[in-house]
Amino acid sequence: MELRHLRYFVAVAEELHFGRAALRLRMAQPPLSQQIQALEEELGARLFDRNRRKVELTAAGEALLPEARDILTRAGDLGRLARAAAGGEAGRLDIAFTGSVPFTEIMPRILRAFRHRFPDVRVSLREMSTGSQIEAMAEGRLDIGFARPSASNLPPGVSSRLILREPLVLALPSDHPLAGRAAVTMAEVAGQGLVMNPRHIGTGLYDKISQLCAAAGFAPRIAVEAHQMSTMIRLVGAGLGLAIVPQTMCRVGFDGIAYAGIDTPEAFIDLLLIHRDGITPVTRNFLETVETVM
């Protein structure tokens, strides 16, 4: 049995007239009658009672009609789904982000634009460290990442696009002697215990802080390490050290925290969108959406 046989059957069942059904199907009546007879033989049941005056569905025909319509509808849906997937308009997109990224404006704006353009794509979002994103991408488990890697962290086959260059600020307890200042120098940070990300999670922030400290003539004194940016700031509030974080984190309302700018033009961190070089149609559409938003 082929889908065309079901289309022939549905046309005759809805018209209850072989001539009109043949016109609807744009075929001659004799071949249509032959195809219906062949279908009845294959099913082992008569589908129509027909005489010179009228055509009627048998009990078997009545039972088959809704099922045939459903099969044809689902077959049509499969075709539309396949075409949509081939064009990147349907399917799945796995996206990861580091903990500070949702506090920026750029990622929500990109996701909103993509959802508007491609509502049938299922988007999976998860928080992952930069190093974990790069590992997942290399293993084919991730399509898109919003991360802050250093350039040397990107392996072959992974490309990046700068989407935000963000100032760095110093987070410090509100009762710290430097609190209330609009900006501080890195020399004033020397000797202060710092709350930092562990280097092994792959974030470029660790390397950037090390570079800023080295340019000011000292090495960072790490008081405590934490994986999450929000945890780092809470530890600052607990008096365990100071933290250098993206300016976006100023939007997080933690009590007992003050922020100061860092008085050097190198005090910035880049947010990159990373993806595999061999992109899927869905990923291609996402990257094109990014270009319209930027």
Secondary structure, DSSP 8 states (H G I E B T S, - for coil): --HHHHHHHHHHHHHS-HHHHHHHHTS-HHHHHHHHHHHHHHHTS--EEE-SS-EEE-HHHHHHHHHHHHHHHHHHHHHHHHHHHHTTSSEEEEEEE-TTGGGSSHHHHHHHHHHHH-TTEEEEEEE--HHHHHHHHHTTS-SEEEE---GGG--TTEEEEEEEEEEEEEEEETTSTTTT-SEE-HHHHTT-EEEE--GGG--HHHHHHHHHHHHTT---EEEEE-SSHHHHHHHHHTTS-BEEEEGGGGGS--TTEEEEEESSTT-EEEEEEEEESS--HHHHHHHHHHHHH-
